[in-house]
Amino acid sequence: MACWLDPGTRTAPDEHNQRELVIVQDGAGTIESDGVVEPLAAGDVLLIERGHPHVLEASATGLTWLSVYWPRVEVPA
């Protein structure tokens, strides 16, 4: 899935029963997960494990990334 955030905006809190691979394509920002805030920049790749709440926030440049989820369909908890 292709995803993007306008400059200075953030995602709603998200948590799902799938792993998510995030590949940052352009821009910069942060990810907050489990109370820890980490920087994101073009070229970064990160894995979000199942059940970890997370929020991505774009810097003044915006943020564009690809997300790959698996299993393909979210499994019931």
PyMOL Python script that loads the backbone (N, CA, C, O; Angstrom):
from pymol import cmd

cmd.read_pdbstr("""\
ATOM      1  N   MET A   1       0.844  -1.153   0.000  1.00  0.00           N
ATOM      2  CA  MET A   1       0.000   0.000   0.000  1.00  0.00           C
ATOM      3  C   MET A   1       0.904   1.235   0.000  1.00  0.00           C
ATOM      4  O   MET A   1       1.849   1.311   0.785  1.00  0.00           O
ATOM      5  N   ALA A   2       0.618   2.198  -0.876  1.00  0.00           N
ATOM      6  CA  ALA A   2       1.327   3.475  -0.891  1.00  0.00           C
ATOM      7  C   ALA A   2       0.654   4.407   0.111  1.00  0.00           C
ATOM      8  O   ALA A   2      -0.572   4.524   0.132  1.00  0.00           O
ATOM      9  N   CYS A   3       1.457   5.071   0.943  1.00  0.00           N
ATOM     10  CA  CYS A   3       0.933   5.940   1.991  1.00  0.00           C
ATOM     11  C   CYS A   3       1.686   7.260   1.975  1.00  0.00           C
ATOM     12  O   CYS A   3       2.851   7.315   1.581  1.00  0.00           O
ATOM     13  N   TRP A   4       1.019   8.316   2.402  1.00  0.00           N
ATOM     14  CA  TRP A   4       1.687   9.608   2.501  1.00  0.00           C
ATOM     15  C   TRP A   4       1.005  10.470   3.536  1.00  0.00           C
ATOM     16  O   TRP A   4      -0.172  10.297   3.852  1.00  0.00           O
ATOM     17  N   LEU A   5       1.786  11.410   4.057  1.00  0.00           N
ATOM     18  CA  LEU A   5       1.283  12.408   4.994  1.00  0.00           C
ATOM     19  C   LEU A   5       1.729  13.772   4.509  1.00  0.00           C
ATOM     20  O   LEU A   5       2.871  13.953   4.086  1.00  0.00           O
ATOM     21  N   ASP A   6       0.822  14.724   4.573  1.00  0.00           N
ATOM     22  CA  ASP A   6       1.179  16.099   4.269  1.00  0.00           C
ATOM     23  C   ASP A   6       2.085  16.634   5.373  1.00  0.00           C
ATOM     24  O   ASP A   6       2.078  16.108   6.486  1.00  0.00           O
ATOM     25  N   PRO A   7       2.864  17.671   5.078  1.00  0.00           N
ATOM     26  CA  PRO A   7       3.769  18.231   6.077  1.00  0.00           C
ATOM     27  C   PRO A   7       3.055  18.555   7.399  1.00  0.00           C
ATOM     28  O   PRO A   7       1.988  19.169   7.417  1.00  0.00           O
ATOM     29  N   GLY A   8       3.681  18.122   8.502  1.00  0.00           N
ATOM     30  CA  GLY A   8       3.179  18.438   9.829  1.00  0.00           C
ATOM     31  C   GLY A   8       1.961  17.660  10.285  1.00  0.00           C
ATOM     32  O   GLY A   8       1.412  17.961  11.344  1.00  0.00           O
ATOM     33  N   THR A   9       1.516  16.661   9.517  1.00  0.00           N
ATOM     34  CA  THR A   9       0.348  15.880   9.916  1.00  0.00           C
ATOM     35  C   THR A   9       0.781  14.524  10.455  1.00  0.00           C
ATOM     36  O   THR A   9       1.946  14.140  10.349  1.00  0.00           O
ATOM     37  N   ARG A  10      -0.183  13.801  11.038  1.00  0.00           N
ATOM     38  CA  ARG A  10       0.120  12.491  11.610  1.00  0.00           C
ATOM     39  C   ARG A  10      -1.024  11.523  11.349  1.00  0.00           C
ATOM     40  O   ARG A  10      -2.152  11.933  11.077  1.00  0.00           O
ATOM     41  N   THR A  11      -0.719  10.246  11.437  1.00  0.00           N
ATOM     42  CA  THR A  11      -1.745   9.225  11.280  1.00  0.00           C
ATOM     43  C   THR A  11      -2.549   9.120  12.567  1.00  0.00           C
ATOM     44  O   THR A  11      -2.106   9.556  13.630  1.00  0.00           O
ATOM     45  N   ALA A  12      -3.714   8.549  12.460  1.00  0.00           N
ATOM     46  CA  ALA A  12      -4.459   8.167  13.657  1.00  0.00           C
ATOM     47  C   ALA A  12      -3.719   6.989  14.289  1.00  0.00           C
ATOM     48  O   ALA A  12      -3.024   6.257  13.585  1.00  0.00           O
ATOM     49  N   PRO A  13      -3.851   6.793  15.597  1.00  0.00           N
ATOM     50  CA  PRO A  13      -3.238   5.611  16.208  1.00  0.00           C
ATOM     51  C   PRO A  13      -3.746   4.349  15.515  1.00  0.00           C
ATOM     52  O   PRO A  13      -4.937   4.219  15.232  1.00  0.00           O
ATOM     53  N   ASP A  14      -2.830   3.423  15.247  1.00  0.00           N
ATOM     54  CA  ASP A  14      -3.172   2.201  14.509  1.00  0.00           C
ATOM     55  C   ASP A  14      -2.576   1.008  15.240  1.00  0.00           C
ATOM     56  O   ASP A  14      -1.486   1.083  15.806  1.00  0.00           O
ATOM     57  N   GLU A  15      -3.311  -0.083  15.215  1.00  0.00           N
ATOM     58  CA  GLU A  15      -2.849  -1.355  15.783  1.00  0.00           C
ATOM     59  C   GLU A  15      -3.585  -2.455  15.048  1.00  0.00           C
ATOM     60  O   GLU A  15      -4.801  -2.386  14.876  1.00  0.00           O
ATOM     61  N   HIS A  16      -2.858  -3.466  14.617  1.00  0.00           N
ATOM     62  CA  HIS A  16      -3.502  -4.540  13.857  1.00  0.00           C
ATOM     63  C   HIS A  16      -2.819  -5.866  14.135  1.00  0.00           C
ATOM     64  O   HIS A  16      -1.720  -5.914  14.687  1.00  0.00           O
ATOM     65  N   ASN A  17      -3.482  -6.933  13.747  1.00  0.00           N
ATOM     66  CA  ASN A  17      -3.004  -8.286  13.985  1.00  0.00           C
ATOM     67  C   ASN A  17      -2.270  -8.819  12.758  1.00  0.00           C
ATOM     68  O   ASN A  17      -2.440  -9.975  12.370  1.00  0.00           O
ATOM     69  N   GLN A  18      -1.454  -7.963  12.157  1.00  0.00           N
ATOM     70  CA  GLN A  18      -0.601  -8.315  11.029  1.00  0.00           C
ATOM     71  C   GLN A  18       0.747  -7.644  11.253  1.00  0.00           C
ATOM     72  O   GLN A  18       0.834  -6.601  11.900  1.00  0.00           O
ATOM     73  N   ARG A  19       1.791  -8.253  10.713  1.00  0.00           N
ATOM     74  CA  ARG A  19       3.075  -7.555  10.677  1.00  0.00           C
ATOM     75  C   ARG A  19       2.997  -6.505   9.573  1.00  0.00           C
ATOM     76  O   ARG A  19       2.272  -6.670   8.592  1.00  0.00           O
ATOM     77  N   GLU A  20       3.758  -5.419   9.749  1.00  0.00           N
ATOM     78  CA  GLU A  20       3.788  -4.361   8.741  1.00  0.00           C
ATOM     79  C   GLU A  20       5.242  -3.971   8.478  1.00  0.00           C
ATOM     80  O   GLU A  20       5.980  -3.621   9.399  1.00  0.00           O
ATOM     81  N   LEU A  21       5.633  -4.037   7.226  1.00  0.00           N
ATOM     82  CA  LEU A  21       6.944  -3.585   6.799  1.00  0.00           C
ATOM     83  C   LEU A  21       6.775  -2.200   6.197  1.00  0.00           C
ATOM     84  O   LEU A  21       6.010  -2.023   5.249  1.00  0.00           O
ATOM     85  N   VAL A  22       7.483  -1.218   6.741  1.00  0.00           N
ATOM     86  CA  VAL A  22       7.403   0.169   6.280  1.00  0.00           C
ATOM     87  C   VAL A  22       8.704   0.500   5.549  1.00  0.00           C
ATOM     88  O   VAL A  22       9.793   0.325   6.095  1.00  0.00           O
ATOM     89  N   ILE A  23       8.581   0.981   4.309  1.00  0.00           N
ATOM     90  CA  ILE A  23       9.736   1.385   3.504  1.00  0.00           C
ATOM     91  C   ILE A  23       9.550   2.858   3.178  1.00  0.00           C
ATOM     92  O   ILE A  23       8.688   3.217   2.376  1.00  0.00           O
ATOM     93  N   VAL A  24      10.364   3.715   3.804  1.00  0.00           N
ATOM     94  CA  VAL A  24      10.223   5.161   3.632  1.00  0.00           C
ATOM     95  C   VAL A  24      10.798   5.555   2.273  1.00  0.00           C
ATOM     96  O   VAL A  24      11.964   5.290   1.979  1.00  0.00           O
ATOM     97  N   GLN A  25       9.967   6.188   1.452  1.00  0.00           N
ATOM     98  CA  GLN A  25      10.353   6.563   0.098  1.00  0.00           C
ATOM     99  C   GLN A  25      10.878   7.986  -0.004  1.00  0.00           C
ATOM    100  O   GLN A  25      11.839   8.243  -0.729  1.00  0.00           O
ATOM    101  N   ASP A  26      10.249   8.925   0.726  1.00  0.00           N
ATOM    102  CA  ASP A  26      10.589  10.332   0.566  1.00  0.00           C
ATOM    103  C   ASP A  26      10.206  11.097   1.831  1.00  0.00           C
ATOM    104  O   ASP A  26       9.294  10.700   2.555  1.00  0.00           O
ATOM    105  N   GLY A  27      10.902  12.180   2.083  1.00  0.00           N
ATOM    106  CA  GLY A  27      10.572  13.032   3.210  1.00  0.00           C
ATOM    107  C   GLY A  27      11.186  12.535   4.501  1.00  0.00           C
ATOM    108  O   GLY A  27      12.148  11.766   4.499  1.00  0.00           O
ATOM    109  N   ALA A  28      10.611  12.988   5.607  1.00  0.00           N
ATOM    110  CA  ALA A  28      11.114  12.631   6.927  1.00  0.00           C
ATOM    111  C   ALA A  28       9.980  12.759   7.936  1.00  0.00           C
ATOM    112  O   ALA A  28       8.940  13.357   7.658  1.00  0.00           O
ATOM    113  N   GLY A  29      10.204  12.185   9.109  1.00  0.00           N
ATOM    114  CA  GLY A  29       9.204  12.262  10.164  1.00  0.00           C
ATOM    115  C   GLY A  29       9.615  11.394  11.328  1.00  0.00           C
ATOM    116  O   GLY A  29      10.802  11.169  11.569  1.00  0.00           O
ATOM    117  N   THR A  30       8.618  10.906  12.050  1.00  0.00           N
ATOM    118  CA  THR A  30       8.871  10.041  13.204  1.00  0.00           C
ATOM    119  C   THR A  30       7.826   8.938  13.245  1.00  0.00           C
ATOM    120  O   THR A  30       6.756   9.035  12.644  1.00  0.00           O
ATOM    121  N   ILE A  31       8.175   7.886  13.976  1.00  0.00           N
ATOM    122  CA  ILE A  31       7.203   6.857  14.332  1.00  0.00           C
ATOM    123  C   ILE A  31       7.232   6.734  15.846  1.00  0.00           C
ATOM    124  O   ILE A  31       8.298   6.679  16.459  1.00  0.00           O
ATOM    125  N   GLU A  32       6.044   6.691  16.439  1.00  0.00           N
ATOM    126  CA  GLU A  32       5.917   6.451  17.871  1.00  0.00           C
ATOM    127  C   GLU A  32       5.270   5.095  18.054  1.00  0.00           C
ATOM    128  O   GLU A  32       4.180   4.844  17.539  1.00  0.00           O
ATOM    129  N   SER A  33       5.943   4.218  18.789  1.00  0.00           N
ATOM    130  CA  SER A  33       5.422   2.880  19.057  1.00  0.00           C
ATOM    131  C   SER A  33       5.873   2.469  20.447  1.00  0.00           C
ATOM    132  O   SER A  33       7.045   2.609  20.795  1.00  0.00           O
ATOM    133  N   ASP A  34       4.951   1.967  21.230  1.00  0.00           N
ATOM    134  CA  ASP A  34       5.256   1.541  22.599  1.00  0.00           C
ATOM    135  C   ASP A  34       5.899   2.669  23.410  1.00  0.00           C
ATOM    136  O   ASP A  34       6.765   2.416  24.246  1.00  0.00           O
ATOM    137  N   GLY A  35       5.473   3.921  23.161  1.00  0.00           N
ATOM    138  CA  GLY A  35       5.969   5.056  23.914  1.00  0.00           C
ATOM    139  C   GLY A  35       7.339   5.562  23.497  1.00  0.00           C
ATOM    140  O   GLY A  35       7.869   6.489  24.108  1.00  0.00           O
ATOM    141  N   VAL A  36       7.921   4.962  22.459  1.00  0.00           N
ATOM    142  CA  VAL A  36       9.242   5.363  21.975  1.00  0.00           C
ATOM    143  C   VAL A  36       9.074   6.080  20.639  1.00  0.00           C
ATOM    144  O   VAL A  36       8.378   5.587  19.751  1.00  0.00           O
ATOM    145  N   VAL A  37       9.711   7.248  20.494  1.00  0.00           N
ATOM    146  CA  VAL A  37       9.658   8.012  19.250  1.00  0.00           C
ATOM    147  C   VAL A  37      10.999   7.854  18.535  1.00  0.00           C
ATOM    148  O   VAL A  37      12.052   8.114  19.117  1.00  0.00           O
ATOM    149  N   GLU A  38      10.956   7.424  17.262  1.00  0.00           N
ATOM    150  CA  GLU A  38      12.157   7.216  16.458  1.00  0.00           C
ATOM    151  C   GLU A  38      12.052   8.051  15.189  1.00  0.00           C
ATOM    152  O   GLU A  38      10.961   8.205  14.641  1.00  0.00           O
ATOM    153  N   PRO A  39      13.175   8.594  14.713  1.00  0.00           N
ATOM    154  CA  PRO A  39      13.148   9.362  13.462  1.00  0.00           C
ATOM    155  C   PRO A  39      12.986   8.445  12.253  1.00  0.00           C
ATOM    156  O   PRO A  39      13.395   7.284  12.276  1.00  0.00           O
ATOM    157  N   LEU A  40      12.388   8.984  11.208  1.00  0.00           N
ATOM    158  CA  LEU A  40      12.246   8.288   9.922  1.00  0.00           C
ATOM    159  C   LEU A  40      12.769   9.188   8.818  1.00  0.00           C
ATOM    160  O   LEU A  40      12.569  10.402   8.858  1.00  0.00           O
ATOM    161  N   ALA A  41      13.441   8.599   7.825  1.00  0.00           N
ATOM    162  CA  ALA A  41      13.931   9.352   6.680  1.00  0.00           C
ATOM    163  C   ALA A  41      13.938   8.442   5.460  1.00  0.00           C
ATOM    164  O   ALA A  41      13.911   7.218   5.590  1.00  0.00           O
ATOM    165  N   ALA A  42      13.975   9.038   4.287  1.00  0.00           N
ATOM    166  CA  ALA A  42      13.995   8.275   3.041  1.00  0.00           C
ATOM    167  C   ALA A  42      15.078   7.196   3.108  1.00  0.00           C
ATOM    168  O   ALA A  42      16.213   7.465   3.504  1.00  0.00           O
ATOM    169  N   GLY A  43      14.714   5.977   2.717  1.00  0.00           N
ATOM    170  CA  GLY A  43      15.632   4.843   2.739  1.00  0.00           C
ATOM    171  C   GLY A  43      15.490   3.963   3.964  1.00  0.00           C
ATOM    172  O   GLY A  43      15.981   2.835   3.970  1.00  0.00           O
ATOM    173  N   ASP A  44      14.827   4.454   5.007  1.00  0.00           N
ATOM    174  CA  ASP A  44      14.636   3.639   6.205  1.00  0.00           C
ATOM    175  C   ASP A  44      13.640   2.520   5.940  1.00  0.00           C
ATOM    176  O   ASP A  44      12.680   2.682   5.185  1.00  0.00           O
ATOM    177  N   VAL A  45      13.889   1.389   6.575  1.00  0.00           N
ATOM    178  CA  VAL A  45      12.988   0.233   6.522  1.00  0.00           C
ATOM    179  C   VAL A  45      12.776  -0.226   7.954  1.00  0.00           C
ATOM    180  O   VAL A  45      13.740  -0.396   8.700  1.00  0.00           O
ATOM    181  N   LEU A  46      11.521  -0.428   8.345  1.00  0.00           N
ATOM    182  CA  LEU A  46      11.263  -0.902   9.694  1.00  0.00           C
ATOM    183  C   LEU A  46      10.126  -1.901   9.702  1.00  0.00           C
ATOM    184  O   LEU A  46       9.251  -1.885   8.837  1.00  0.00           O
ATOM    185  N   LEU A  47      10.159  -2.767  10.694  1.00  0.00           N
ATOM    186  CA  LEU A  47       9.147  -3.798  10.874  1.00  0.00           C
ATOM    187  C   LEU A  47       8.340  -3.468  12.115  1.00  0.00           C
ATOM    188  O   LEU A  47       8.896  -3.258  13.193  1.00  0.00           O
ATOM    189  N   ILE A  48       7.022  -3.425  11.954  1.00  0.00           N
ATOM    190  CA  ILE A  48       6.118  -3.230  13.093  1.00  0.00           C
ATOM    191  C   ILE A  48       5.459  -4.580  13.354  1.00  0.00           C
ATOM    192  O   ILE A  48       4.748  -5.109  12.500  1.00  0.00           O
ATOM    193  N   GLU A  49       5.697  -5.124  14.526  1.00  0.00           N
ATOM    194  CA  GLU A  49       5.133  -6.431  14.862  1.00  0.00           C
ATOM    195  C   GLU A  49       3.643  -6.324  15.156  1.00  0.00           C
ATOM    196  O   GLU A  49       3.121  -5.241  15.421  1.00  0.00           O
ATOM    197  N   ARG A  50       2.976  -7.459  15.105  1.00  0.00           N
ATOM    198  CA  ARG A  50       1.549  -7.542  15.409  1.00  0.00           C
ATOM    199  C   ARG A  50       1.257  -6.940  16.781  1.00  0.00           C
ATOM    200  O   ARG A  50       2.029  -7.115  17.723  1.00  0.00           O
ATOM    201  N   GLY A  51       0.139  -6.232  16.882  1.00  0.00           N
ATOM    202  CA  GLY A  51      -0.333  -5.760  18.174  1.00  0.00           C
ATOM    203  C   GLY A  51       0.411  -4.579  18.766  1.00  0.00           C
ATOM    204  O   GLY A  51       0.194  -4.247  19.931  1.00  0.00           O
ATOM    205  N   HIS A  52       1.286  -3.930  18.000  1.00  0.00           N
ATOM    206  CA  HIS A  52       2.012  -2.767  18.512  1.00  0.00           C
ATOM    207  C   HIS A  52       1.346  -1.491  18.014  1.00  0.00           C
ATOM    208  O   HIS A  52       1.378  -1.210  16.815  1.00  0.00           O
ATOM    209  N   PRO A  53       0.742  -0.714  18.909  1.00  0.00           N
ATOM    210  CA  PRO A  53       0.144   0.553  18.496  1.00  0.00           C
ATOM    211  C   PRO A  53       1.233   1.479  17.945  1.00  0.00           C
ATOM    212  O   PRO A  53       2.352   1.504  18.458  1.00  0.00           O
ATOM    213  N   HIS A  54       0.900   2.236  16.904  1.00  0.00           N
ATOM    214  CA  HIS A  54       1.890   3.122  16.313  1.00  0.00           C
ATOM    215  C   HIS A  54       1.224   4.324  15.647  1.00  0.00           C
ATOM    216  O   HIS A  54       0.072   4.271  15.217  1.00  0.00           O
ATOM    217  N   VAL A  55       2.001   5.415  15.580  1.00  0.00           N
ATOM    218  CA  VAL A  55       1.581   6.656  14.935  1.00  0.00           C
ATOM    219  C   VAL A  55       2.776   7.170  14.147  1.00  0.00           C
ATOM    220  O   VAL A  55       3.883   7.249  14.679  1.00  0.00           O
ATOM    221  N   LEU A  56       2.561   7.520  12.888  1.00  0.00           N
ATOM    222  CA  LEU A  56       3.593   8.154  12.079  1.00  0.00           C
ATOM    223  C   LEU A  56       3.270   9.633  11.949  1.00  0.00           C
ATOM    224  O   LEU A  56       2.110  10.019  11.802  1.00  0.00           O
ATOM    225  N   GLU A  57       4.314  10.458  12.004  1.00  0.00           N
ATOM    226  CA  GLU A  57       4.138  11.902  11.889  1.00  0.00           C
ATOM    227  C   GLU A  57       5.137  12.438  10.873  1.00  0.00           C
ATOM    228  O   GLU A  57       6.311  12.069  10.889  1.00  0.00           O
ATOM    229  N   ALA A  58       4.662  13.311   9.990  1.00  0.00           N
ATOM    230  CA  ALA A  58       5.513  13.899   8.961  1.00  0.00           C
ATOM    231  C   ALA A  58       6.185  15.165   9.457  1.00  0.00           C
ATOM    232  O   ALA A  58       5.605  15.935  10.223  1.00  0.00           O
ATOM    233  N   SER A  59       7.407  15.370   9.011  1.00  0.00           N
ATOM    234  CA  SER A  59       8.101  16.631   9.288  1.00  0.00           C
ATOM    235  C   SER A  59       7.560  17.697   8.335  1.00  0.00           C
ATOM    236  O   SER A  59       6.540  17.494   7.677  1.00  0.00           O
ATOM    237  N   ALA A  60       8.247  18.821   8.271  1.00  0.00           N
ATOM    238  CA  ALA A  60       7.838  19.920   7.386  1.00  0.00           C
ATOM    239  C   ALA A  60       7.969  19.566   5.911  1.00  0.00           C
ATOM    240  O   ALA A  60       7.476  20.297   5.052  1.00  0.00           O
ATOM    241  N   THR A  61       8.636  18.441   5.607  1.00  0.00           N
ATOM    242  CA  THR A  61       8.803  18.026   4.205  1.00  0.00           C
ATOM    243  C   THR A  61       7.740  17.032   3.753  1.00  0.00           C
ATOM    244  O   THR A  61       7.661  16.707   2.568  1.00  0.00           O
ATOM    245  N   GLY A  62       6.923  16.548   4.683  1.00  0.00           N
ATOM    246  CA  GLY A  62       5.976  15.484   4.353  1.00  0.00           C
ATOM    247  C   GLY A  62       6.655  14.129   4.485  1.00  0.00           C
ATOM    248  O   GLY A  62       7.850  14.049   4.770  1.00  0.00           O
ATOM    249  N   LEU A  63       5.889  13.068   4.276  1.00  0.00           N
ATOM    250  CA  LEU A  63       6.404  11.710   4.429  1.00  0.00           C
ATOM    251  C   LEU A  63       5.659  10.787   3.474  1.00  0.00           C
ATOM    252  O   LEU A  63       4.429  10.798   3.425  1.00  0.00           O
ATOM    253  N   THR A  64       6.404   9.992   2.717  1.00  0.00           N
ATOM    254  CA  THR A  64       5.829   9.016   1.785  1.00  0.00           C
ATOM    255  C   THR A  64       6.467   7.670   2.065  1.00  0.00           C
ATOM    256  O   THR A  64       7.686   7.578   2.208  1.00  0.00           O
ATOM    257  N   TRP A  65       5.641   6.605   2.145  1.00  0.00           N
ATOM    258  CA  TRP A  65       6.179   5.278   2.414  1.00  0.00           C
ATOM    259  C   TRP A  65       5.304   4.208   1.781  1.00  0.00           C
ATOM    260  O   TRP A  65       4.157   4.450   1.406  1.00  0.00           O
ATOM    261  N   LEU A  66       5.880   3.021   1.675  1.00  0.00           N
ATOM    262  CA  LEU A  66       5.146   1.831   1.253  1.00  0.00           C
ATOM    263  C   LEU A  66       4.963   0.952   2.477  1.00  0.00           C
ATOM    264  O   LEU A  66       5.888   0.791   3.272  1.00  0.00           O
ATOM    265  N   SER A  67       3.772   0.382   2.633  1.00  0.00           N
ATOM    266  CA  SER A  67       3.505  -0.570   3.718  1.00  0.00           C
ATOM    267  C   SER A  67       3.123  -1.904   3.114  1.00  0.00           C
ATOM    268  O   SER A  67       2.274  -1.989   2.227  1.00  0.00           O
ATOM    269  N   VAL A  68       3.769  -2.945   3.613  1.00  0.00           N
ATOM    270  CA  VAL A  68       3.458  -4.321   3.212  1.00  0.00           C
ATOM    271  C   VAL A  68       2.988  -5.044   4.458  1.00  0.00           C
ATOM    272  O   VAL A  68       3.690  -5.079   5.468  1.00  0.00           O
ATOM    273  N   TYR A  69       1.792  -5.623   4.383  1.00  0.00           N
ATOM    274  CA  TYR A  69       1.193  -6.321   5.525  1.00  0.00           C
ATOM    275  C   TYR A  69       1.173  -7.822   5.255  1.00  0.00           C
ATOM    276  O   TYR A  69       0.957  -8.251   4.122  1.00  0.00           O
ATOM    277  N   TRP A  70       1.402  -8.626   6.310  1.00  0.00           N
ATOM    278  CA  TRP A  70       1.196 -10.062   6.205  1.00  0.00           C
ATOM    279  C   TRP A  70       0.868 -10.623   7.574  1.00  0.00           C
ATOM    280  O   TRP A  70       1.358 -10.122   8.586  1.00  0.00           O
ATOM    281  N   PRO A  71       0.049 -11.654   7.614  1.00  0.00           N
ATOM    282  CA  PRO A  71      -0.618 -12.267   6.465  1.00  0.00           C
ATOM    283  C   PRO A  71      -1.492 -11.247   5.724  1.00  0.00           C
ATOM    284  O   PRO A  71      -1.842 -10.197   6.264  1.00  0.00           O
ATOM    285  N   ARG A  72      -1.831 -11.579   4.488  1.00  0.00           N
ATOM    286  CA  ARG A  72      -2.561 -10.660   3.619  1.00  0.00           C
ATOM    287  C   ARG A  72      -3.858 -10.184   4.246  1.00  0.00           C
ATOM    288  O   ARG A  72      -4.212  -9.012   4.122  1.00  0.00           O
ATOM    289  N   VAL A  73      -4.572 -11.079   4.918  1.00  0.00           N
ATOM    290  CA  VAL A  73      -5.836 -10.745   5.572  1.00  0.00           C
ATOM    291  C   VAL A  73      -5.611 -10.790   7.075  1.00  0.00           C
ATOM    292  O   VAL A  73      -5.007 -11.731   7.589  1.00  0.00           O
ATOM    293  N   GLU A  74      -6.098  -9.772   7.780  1.00  0.00           N
ATOM    294  CA  GLU A  74      -5.927  -9.730   9.228  1.00  0.00           C
ATOM    295  C   GLU A  74      -6.641 -10.916   9.864  1.00  0.00           C
ATOM    296  O   GLU A  74      -7.815 -11.166   9.590  1.00  0.00           O
ATOM    297  N   VAL A  75      -5.923 -11.640  10.712  1.00  0.00           N
ATOM    298  CA  VAL A  75      -6.488 -12.827  11.359  1.00  0.00           C
ATOM    299  C   VAL A  75      -7.199 -12.415  12.640  1.00  0.00           C
ATOM    300  O   VAL A  75      -6.745 -11.501  13.328  1.00  0.00           O
ATOM    301  N   PRO A  76      -8.297 -13.067  12.970  1.00  0.00           N
ATOM    302  CA  PRO A  76      -9.001 -12.729  14.212  1.00  0.00           C
ATOM    303  C   PRO A  76      -8.091 -12.928  15.423  1.00  0.00           C
ATOM    304  O   PRO A  76      -7.279 -13.852  15.446  1.00  0.00           O
ATOM    305  N   ALA A  77      -8.225 -12.078  16.408  1.00  0.00           N
ATOM    306  CA  ALA A  77      -7.394 -12.172  17.636  1.00  0.00           C
ATOM    307  C   ALA A  77      -7.831 -13.322  18.497  1.00  0.00           C
ATOM    308  O   ALA A  77      -7.252 -13.553  19.559  1.00  0.00           O
TER     309      ALA A  77
END
""", "prot")
cmd.dss("prot")
cmd.show_as("cartoon", "prot")
cmd.util.cbc("prot")
cmd.orient("prot")
